[in-house]
Amino acid sequence: MEKDIQDRRPIRARETRWATAAARYLRRKGYTPNTISLFSILFAALGALCFLIVWRCDNEFLQRGLLIAGALGIQGRLLCNLLDGMVAVEGGMRSPAGAVYNELPDRVSDTLLLLGVGYGILQLPYAPLLGWGAALLALATAYIRLLGGTCGLAQRFSGPMAKQHRMALLTVGAVVAAIVPQWGQLIFTLILAAILLGAGATCIHRTRQIIRDLSSGEPS
């Protein structure tokens, strides 16, 4: 049990009053951690849909609204990621299947958002390939993190392009694109390229950390 707690992603917001109050409210309403985890996929899917259709709209006002909605979808996903763990650990509601609900929805959410952005870009024919590449390397970063755990090491959530960095970049990009929608597709193309390169660097960095820790005999 103690190792499960240590392997949680470090999130500063977990210590805030509003997060604690929100977790208590969800517990009182009967929401389980697994249900909250599944809601993260819903928020991600809504965000992905916004990014998929935004450039297919000719109305600039509607484009701005979809971009802001997409950013809110990302933040809703992250909020669920925060609260499901708080309800599970602080609320004493951990379940044997909790690890599956904690990891699998994250992988689905990442993939939906990155593919939604990639397929939403119409000006560049290779944009979907960027989306697929970013999504696959995002999966790889999580796989390597979990690989360290299976080797008996504490899981490392380091970057340079871990989940929180990817989602922050997409959120900022969506807000900036809402301000200058005429540059939005270029902004998202650059963001996908940055995520692709950064996630690749993250895979290399985490793999080197695991090999170094195993070679030095670091205890789990």
HUTAWO-V87643 format. One record per backbone hydrogen bond with DSSP energy under -0.5 kcal/mol. NH is the residue of the N-H (numbers start at 0). CO is the residue of the C=O. Records with the same first field share a line. If there is no record, write none. Layout:
NH: CO + CO
This chain:
4: 0
5: 1
6: 2
7: 4
13: 10
14: 11
15: 12
19: 15
20: 16
21: 17
22: 18
23: 19
24: 20
25: 21
26: 22
27: 23
28: 24
29: 26
30: 25
35: 31
36: 32
37: 33
38: 34
39: 35 + 36
40: 36 + 37
41: 37
42: 38
43: 39
44: 40
45: 41
46: 42
47: 43
48: 44
49: 45
50: 46
51: 47
52: 48
53: 49
55: 52
56: 53
59: 57
62: 58
63: 59
64: 60
65: 61
66: 62
67: 63
68: 64
69: 65
70: 66
71: 67
72: 68
73: 69
74: 70
75: 71
76: 72
77: 73
78: 74
79: 75
80: 76
81: 77
82: 78
83: 79
84: 80
85: 81
86: 82
87: 83
88: 84
89: 85
90: 85
91: 88
92: 86 + 87
93: 87
97: 94
99: 96
100: 96
101: 97
102: 98
103: 99
106: 102
107: 103
108: 104
109: 105
110: 106
111: 107
112: 108
113: 109
114: 110
115: 111
116: 112
117: 113
118: 114
119: 115
120: 116 + 117
121: 119
124: 122
126: 123
128: 125
129: 125
130: 126
131: 127
132: 128
133: 129
134: 130
135: 131
136: 132
137: 133
138: 134
139: 135
140: 136
141: 137
142: 138
143: 139
144: 140
145: 141
146: 142
147: 143
148: 144
149: 145
150: 146
151: 148
152: 147
164: 161
165: 161
166: 162
167: 163
168: 164
169: 165
170: 166
171: 167
172: 168
173: 169
174: 170
175: 171
176: 172
177: 173
178: 174 + 175
179: 175
182: 179
183: 180
186: 182
187: 183
188: 184
189: 185
190: 186
191: 187
192: 188
193: 189
194: 190
195: 191
196: 192
197: 193
198: 194
199: 195
200: 196
201: 197
202: 198
203: 199
204: 200
205: 201
206: 202
207: 203
208: 204
209: 205
210: 206
211: 207
212: 208
213: 209
214: 210
215: 211
216: 212 + 213
217: 212
